[in-house]
């Protein structure tokens, strides 16, 4: 008996030590600010659930171009105020791992600065859901899941167009949500609160954010695939993950995107809190503007210099400085008004007078292409924002479609203007929502 008690004591002691160690790795975020780093997974990475090893590099590039135009069309509808329809996050480029509930249940969600809500599929009841290979969220096993009531501010507020449509059930006073996407996909279900946990890939500590509003989807249909678990909205609206973190991250987040297509096996990085501060030599900053809808992050774009020749965005300088371009991590191309694009394209051709363009890409989305074997030097370009001159490398301004074609990574659109993620590659891009600034610093993102 004495030996048994000693063994049992050792067992309990070891168990308590292990529990304390586990608890030390999970920081429950309540009132103090936090600082941490996590991974952004490119959809074409071998670690992505969307990865298809049979796809060629050219196919991946063309698919990214097509997603850019599809997103831009929905963005234009959102800005016009005609519709409350979001771009399908299937069009986004990056994924993020988070955990929901207590104990944590992992989801791999498409992270999107063009969306405002977090949602995932609900195991039961799920009256009409897409097939999902990853484990489906089970609120019944969570001690921190709570539905939102109809009388709550979360449910009744109508101050933000970009928030999902909300309604109420008459039988149990539960708030419902509906979010619709441009390809007629949709998600609907209960609007609830949960604990959301993100892991720091630097310290190994997990940060748990309590009472995060999210959508628990009972009906989710359309172009969603079995490889995904849900959506992680990173936009500026009230229900996005960024907004709900708020003061806990001091209104700061940043990312560093590795070179697309050639380094997709390497994760990009996303930073929160003081870890997101962009400082040191070479930093340039520009004001962040409010706009409609408040999902998007707006900058003031003044023009671009190509090989020493500046092309101003406006032919007549406006008296009011305002946001006129969306900076977006989910759109690959930089999309410009046709008249301005034509002037930029002409300047690029003048800077390369001895090289004849080749036929554009097969879908004619990219209008200016060259044979890479004939190109020795591509023109230096500088993007001019209010108070910030951002020197762009060729990886930011040209994209190689095939061994026979390298194309200008800008395209003309009739509608919303977007500074895309190709132009942001190998920059540490920091958002300070309290100071209302976006900062850029040239960085080799692979080395972070």
NORFEN-V789229 format. One record per run of one state. SS is the DSSP state (a for helix, b for strand, c for the rest). FROM is the first residue (numbers start at 0). TO is the last residue. If there is no record, write none. Layout:
((SS;FROM;TO) (SS;FROM;TO))
This chain:
((c;0;0) (a;1;23) (c;24;24) (b;25;28) (c;29;34) (b;35;41) (c;42;55) (a;56;79) (c;80;83) (b;84;85) (c;86;87) (a;88;90) (c;91;92) (b;93;99) (c;100;103) (b;104;111) (c;112;116) (b;117;121) (c;122;126) (b;127;127) (c;128;135) (b;136;136) (c;137;137) (a;138;140) (c;141;144) (b;145;146) (c;147;147) (b;148;148) (c;149;151) (a;152;155) (c;156;163) (b;164;167) (c;168;172) (b;173;180) (c;181;184) (b;185;198) (c;199;204) (b;205;220) (c;221;228) (b;229;232) (c;233;239) (a;240;248) (c;249;250) (b;251;255) (c;256;266) (b;267;271) (a;272;275) (c;276;282) (b;283;286) (c;287;287) (b;288;288) (c;289;296) (b;297;298) (c;299;299) (b;300;305) (c;306;307) (b;308;311) (c;312;323) (b;324;326) (c;327;332) (b;333;336) (a;337;350) (c;351;356) (b;357;357) (c;358;367) (b;368;369) (c;370;379) (b;380;384) (c;385;386) (b;387;391) (c;392;392) (a;393;396) (b;397;401) (c;402;403) (b;404;407) (c;408;408) (b;409;412) (c;413;416) (b;417;418) (c;419;420) (a;421;423) (c;424;425) (b;426;431) (c;432;435) (b;436;441) (c;442;443) (a;444;446) (c;447;447))
